[in-house]
Amino acid sequence: IRDFGSINLKGIQADNPRNIVPPSSRSALNYVALRFCNFNLDANVAAAIPASASRCSSNSRKKENFKGPGFHVKASNCRYMVVYQYGSAVLFNIEDHEVEMYLQLVKRHASGLLSEMRKDDYAIREKPQLAEDMQGGPDYIVLKSLDTDGIRLIGSVLGQSIALDYFVSQVDGLVEEFAGINRGMEKTGTFTMDKKKLLQLVGKANSNLADVILKVGLFERSEIAWRDAKYAQIYEYLREEYEVAQRFGNLDFKLKFVEHNIHFLQEVLQNRKSDFLEWCIIGLLTIENVISLYEILKDSNAVS
C-alpha cells in the first residue's frame, strides 16, 4: 500500500477503458472500480493501484459475467481494484509478488507521493452453504456470496480506514509540534513563533479535518448499504471491526487540543502586538513631551 495526496481517476479510466466496472449509482464520483481477468495462460493481466491501500484476498467460487465475446469466468480468476480519489486503493485477489506491477501502472496518475507506506490485509471467504449472509472473524469475513457491489462496499470501508490512519498520523505530528512549543514556553517563559508559521499550522489542522469529512466521506453512508439489508449488515460490521467512529472520535479530540493551543498562541501574538503598539504610543508621547519642553525652554530664553 502506498499513500498519495490524490489520484486522477479520469486518467485511470482513460488508460483502462475495457476494465472499468460500471458504477452501480450516480453518486460514485470519488472512486473507480476495475476488473482484470485471465482467459488463458498467456493472458497479460494489467492493473493499477496506488495510494494508501488495502489488499484483500478471496477464495470466491462465484461465477460472474464479463464483457467480452462469450466469456464466462470465475471471480477467483479475476483481480479487482477499487481506487479512491482521496488517495486510497483496495486490491482483491492480488498476490504479493504482483503488487508492485499494479502500483507502477497508476503512479502516473497520482500526485503528492508520500514517504510512508501503509498496508493492511483482510481476508474475504465465500461459503455458499452459509446459513446467514455473512459471518465475521478475526481479520476475515465469510460471505454467502461475493459480487461487485460487495467488493465496492468492502473497498469503501477499507479505503476509509487506511486514509484515516494517514490523517491520524498528520494530526499526531501537529500535537507533537504544539507539545514541543509548550515545553519550550515552560522552560524559557517566551514564545518565539511568528504569525505566518502559526497560520500555516491553523491551515494544516483545518484542511485535515475537512479532508476526512468531505473527501473521504467518513460519515456518508454507502448507497449500496442503503439499498440492501444484506450489504447494510456487512457495512456496519466492517465499520465496527475497524473502529472507524472511535478512531475519528480520537482524531477529533486531538484536533480540539490543537485548536485550543492555536487559540492560546493567537492570543499571545495579539497581546505581543498590543504591547508593541502601547510602547509605540508611549514613545510618541515621550517625543511630543520632549518637543513641547524644548519649545517652552526656547520661548523662555527668547523672552529673557
C-alpha positions as CSV (number, residue, x, y, z in Angstrom):
1,I,0.0,0.0,0.0
2,R,1.3,3.4,-0.9
3,D,0.0,6.9,0.0
4,F,-0.6,9.6,-2.5
5,G,-2.1,13.1,-2.0
6,S,-4.7,12.4,-4.6
7,I,-5.3,10.3,-7.7
8,N,-6.6,11.3,-11.1
9,L,-9.5,8.9,-11.7
10,K,-10.2,10.1,-15.2
11,G,-6.6,9.3,-16.2
12,I,-7.0,5.7,-14.8
13,Q,-10.3,5.3,-16.7
14,A,-8.7,6.5,-19.9
15,D,-5.9,4.0,-19.6
16,N,-8.1,1.1,-18.7
17,P,-11.5,1.6,-20.5
18,R,-12.1,-2.1,-21.0
19,N,-11.5,-2.9,-17.4
20,I,-13.9,-0.4,-15.8
21,V,-16.7,-1.9,-13.7
22,P,-19.8,0.3,-14.4
23,P,-20.9,2.2,-11.3
24,S,-24.0,1.0,-9.5
25,S,-25.1,4.5,-8.6
26,R,-24.8,8.1,-10.0
27,S,-23.1,9.2,-6.8
28,A,-20.0,7.1,-7.4
29,L,-17.8,10.1,-8.2
30,N,-14.9,9.6,-5.8
31,Y,-13.8,6.1,-6.9
32,V,-13.3,3.9,-9.9
33,A,-13.6,0.1,-9.8
34,L,-11.6,-2.1,-12.2
35,R,-11.6,-5.8,-13.1
36,F,-8.8,-7.8,-14.7
37,C,-9.4,-11.4,-15.7
38,N,-7.2,-14.2,-17.2
39,F,-8.8,-16.0,-20.1
40,N,-5.8,-18.2,-20.9
41,L,-2.3,-18.9,-19.6
42,D,-0.8,-16.4,-22.0
43,A,-3.2,-13.6,-21.0
44,N,-1.4,-10.4,-20.0
45,V,-3.1,-9.1,-16.9
46,A,-2.6,-5.4,-16.4
47,A,-3.9,-3.4,-13.5
48,A,-3.4,-0.3,-11.5
49,I,-3.1,0.6,-7.9
50,P,-1.7,3.2,-5.6
51,A,-2.2,5.4,-2.6
52,S,-3.0,4.3,0.9
53,A,-4.4,0.9,0.1
54,S,-5.7,-2.3,1.5
55,R,-5.2,-5.7,-0.1
56,C,-8.0,-8.3,0.2
57,S,-7.7,-12.0,-0.6
58,S,-10.7,-14.0,-1.6
59,N,-11.4,-17.7,-2.2
60,S,-14.6,-16.9,-4.1
61,R,-16.0,-19.6,-6.3
62,K,-18.9,-17.5,-7.7
63,K,-19.1,-17.1,-11.4
64,E,-19.5,-13.7,-12.9
65,N,-20.3,-12.4,-16.4
66,F,-17.5,-10.5,-18.1
67,K,-18.0,-8.2,-21.0
68,G,-16.5,-10.0,-23.9
69,P,-17.2,-12.5,-26.7
70,G,-19.0,-15.1,-24.8
71,F,-16.6,-15.5,-21.9
72,H,-17.8,-16.7,-18.6
73,V,-15.1,-16.8,-15.8
74,K,-14.9,-17.4,-12.1
75,A,-14.4,-14.4,-9.8
76,S,-11.3,-16.2,-8.4
77,N,-9.7,-15.7,-11.8
78,C,-10.3,-12.0,-11.7
79,R,-8.4,-9.3,-9.9
80,Y,-10.3,-6.3,-8.7
81,M,-9.1,-2.9,-7.7
82,V,-11.1,0.0,-6.3
83,V,-9.2,3.3,-6.4
84,Y,-10.4,6.4,-4.5
85,Q,-9.7,10.0,-5.5
86,Y,-8.6,10.9,-1.9
87,G,-5.6,8.6,-2.2
88,S,-6.6,5.0,-1.2
89,A,-6.7,1.9,-3.3
90,V,-8.1,-1.6,-2.4
91,L,-6.9,-4.7,-4.2
92,F,-8.8,-8.0,-4.4
93,N,-7.1,-11.3,-5.4
94,I,-3.7,-9.6,-5.9
95,E,-0.7,-11.7,-5.0
96,D,2.2,-10.2,-3.1
97,H,4.6,-10.5,-6.0
98,E,2.2,-8.7,-8.3
99,V,1.5,-5.7,-6.1
100,E,4.5,-3.6,-7.4
101,M,3.4,-4.1,-11.0
102,Y,0.0,-2.8,-10.2
103,L,1.5,0.1,-8.3
104,Q,3.6,1.1,-11.3
105,L,0.6,1.4,-13.6
106,V,-1.1,4.0,-11.6
107,K,1.7,6.2,-10.3
108,R,1.5,8.3,-13.4
109,H,-2.0,9.4,-12.3
110,A,-1.1,10.1,-8.6
111,S,0.2,13.3,-7.1
112,G,1.9,14.0,-3.8
113,L,3.6,10.7,-3.2
114,L,4.2,10.2,0.5
115,S,7.2,8.7,2.1
116,E,5.4,6.3,4.4
117,M,4.0,3.1,3.0
118,R,0.8,1.8,4.6
119,K,-0.6,-1.7,4.2
120,D,-3.5,-3.7,5.6
121,D,-4.5,-7.3,4.7
122,Y,-8.1,-8.6,5.1
123,A,-9.4,-12.0,4.0
124,I,-12.8,-12.5,2.3
125,R,-14.1,-16.0,2.2
126,E,-17.1,-17.2,0.2
127,K,-19.2,-20.0,1.5
128,P,-22.5,-20.6,-0.5
129,Q,-23.9,-23.0,2.1
130,L,-23.6,-20.4,4.9
131,A,-26.9,-20.1,6.7
132,E,-26.6,-16.3,7.1
133,D,-25.5,-13.7,4.6
134,M,-22.2,-13.1,6.5
135,Q,-20.1,-14.2,9.4
136,G,-17.2,-12.3,10.9
137,G,-13.9,-13.5,12.3
138,P,-10.5,-12.1,13.3
139,D,-9.1,-10.3,10.2
140,Y,-11.6,-12.0,7.9
141,I,-15.2,-12.1,6.8
142,V,-17.2,-15.1,5.4
143,L,-19.9,-14.2,2.9
144,K,-22.6,-16.3,1.4
145,S,-21.8,-14.7,-2.0
146,L,-19.5,-12.0,-3.2
147,D,-20.3,-9.8,-6.2
148,T,-19.1,-6.4,-7.5
149,D,-21.4,-4.5,-5.1
150,G,-19.8,-6.4,-2.2
151,I,-16.4,-5.5,-3.5
152,R,-17.3,-1.9,-3.7
153,L,-18.8,-1.9,-0.2
154,I,-15.9,-3.6,1.4
155,G,-13.4,-1.5,-0.5
156,S,-15.1,1.7,0.7
157,V,-14.6,0.8,4.4
158,L,-11.0,-0.4,4.0
159,G,-10.1,2.6,1.9
160,Q,-11.5,4.9,4.5
161,S,-9.7,3.1,7.3
162,I,-6.3,3.4,5.6
163,A,-7.0,7.1,4.8
164,L,-7.9,7.7,8.4
165,D,-4.6,6.2,9.5
166,Y,-2.8,8.8,7.4
167,F,-4.8,11.7,8.8
168,V,-4.3,10.5,12.4
169,S,-0.5,10.5,11.7
170,Q,-0.7,14.0,10.4
171,V,-2.6,15.2,13.4
172,D,-0.3,13.4,15.7
173,G,2.5,15.4,14.1
174,L,0.6,18.6,14.9
175,V,0.1,17.5,18.5
176,E,3.8,16.8,18.9
177,E,4.7,20.1,17.4
178,F,2.5,22.0,19.9
179,A,3.7,19.9,22.7
180,G,7.2,21.0,21.8
181,I,6.2,24.6,21.7
182,N,4.6,24.3,25.2
183,R,7.7,22.6,26.6
184,G,9.8,25.5,25.2
185,M,7.5,28.1,26.8
186,E,7.7,26.2,30.1
187,K,11.5,26.4,30.1
188,T,12.0,29.9,28.7
189,G,8.8,31.7,29.5
190,T,8.7,33.1,26.0
191,F,7.0,32.4,22.7
192,T,9.1,32.9,19.5
193,M,6.9,31.6,16.7
194,D,5.9,34.2,14.1
195,K,2.4,34.7,12.9
196,K,3.0,33.2,9.4
197,K,4.1,29.9,11.0
198,L,1.1,29.8,13.3
199,L,-1.3,30.4,10.4
200,Q,0.3,27.5,8.5
201,L,-0.4,25.2,11.4
202,V,-4.0,26.5,11.5
203,G,-4.4,25.8,7.8
204,K,-3.0,22.3,8.2
205,A,-5.3,21.4,11.1
206,N,-8.4,22.7,9.3
207,S,-7.5,21.0,6.0
208,N,-7.0,17.6,7.7
209,L,-10.5,17.8,9.3
210,A,-12.1,19.0,6.0
211,D,-10.4,16.2,4.0
212,V,-11.6,13.5,6.4
213,I,-15.2,14.7,6.3
214,L,-15.5,15.9,2.7
215,K,-13.1,14.0,0.6
216,V,-13.0,10.7,2.5
217,G,-16.7,10.9,3.2
218,L,-16.4,9.3,6.6
219,F,-20.0,9.9,7.5
220,E,-21.6,9.4,4.1
221,R,-23.4,6.1,4.2
222,S,-22.9,3.8,1.2
223,E,-25.8,3.8,-1.3
224,I,-25.2,0.1,-1.7
225,A,-25.9,-0.4,2.0
226,W,-29.0,1.7,1.8
227,R,-30.5,-0.4,-1.0
228,D,-30.0,-3.9,0.6
229,A,-30.1,-5.0,4.2
230,K,-27.5,-7.7,3.5
231,Y,-25.0,-5.1,2.5
232,A,-26.0,-2.8,5.3
233,Q,-25.1,-5.6,7.8
234,I,-21.7,-6.1,6.1
235,Y,-21.1,-2.3,6.1
236,E,-21.9,-1.9,9.8
237,Y,-19.9,-4.9,10.7
238,L,-16.7,-3.7,8.9
239,R,-17.0,-0.2,10.3
240,E,-17.3,-1.6,13.8
241,E,-14.4,-4.1,13.1
242,Y,-12.2,-1.2,12.0
243,E,-13.4,1.1,14.8
244,V,-14.0,3.9,12.3
245,A,-16.2,6.0,14.5
246,Q,-14.0,5.6,17.6
247,R,-10.9,6.4,15.7
248,F,-12.5,9.6,14.3
249,G,-13.5,10.5,17.8
250,N,-9.9,10.2,18.9
251,L,-8.8,12.3,15.9
252,D,-11.4,14.9,16.7
253,F,-10.2,15.0,20.4
254,K,-6.6,15.7,19.2
255,L,-7.8,18.4,16.8
256,K,-9.6,20.1,19.7
257,F,-6.3,20.0,21.6
258,V,-4.6,21.6,18.6
259,E,-7.4,24.2,18.3
260,H,-7.1,25.1,22.0
261,N,-3.3,25.6,21.6
262,I,-3.8,27.7,18.4
263,H,-6.4,29.9,20.2
264,F,-4.0,30.4,23.1
265,L,-1.0,31.2,20.9
266,Q,-3.1,33.6,18.8
267,E,-3.9,35.5,22.0
268,V,-0.2,35.6,22.9
269,L,0.6,37.0,19.5
270,Q,-2.2,39.5,19.8
271,N,-1.0,40.6,23.2
272,R,2.5,40.9,21.9
273,K,1.2,43.2,19.1
274,S,-0.8,45.2,21.6
275,D,2.2,45.6,23.8
276,F,4.3,46.8,20.8
277,L,1.6,49.3,19.9
278,E,1.4,50.5,23.5
279,W,5.2,51.1,23.6
280,C,4.9,52.9,20.3
281,I,2.3,55.2,21.8
282,I,4.4,55.8,24.9
283,G,7.4,56.6,22.6
284,L,5.4,59.1,20.6
285,L,4.0,60.8,23.7
286,T,7.5,61.0,25.1
287,I,8.8,62.6,21.9
288,E,5.9,65.0,22.0
289,N,6.6,66.0,25.6
290,V,10.3,66.5,24.8
291,I,9.4,68.7,21.8
292,S,7.0,70.7,24.0
293,L,9.5,71.1,26.7
294,Y,12.1,72.2,24.2
295,E,9.7,74.8,22.8
296,I,8.9,76.1,26.3
297,L,12.6,76.4,27.1
298,K,13.3,78.1,23.8
299,D,10.5,80.6,24.3
300,S,11.6,81.4,27.9
301,N,15.1,82.0,26.7
302,A,13.8,84.3,24.0
303,V,11.8,86.4,26.5
304,S,14.8,86.8,28.8
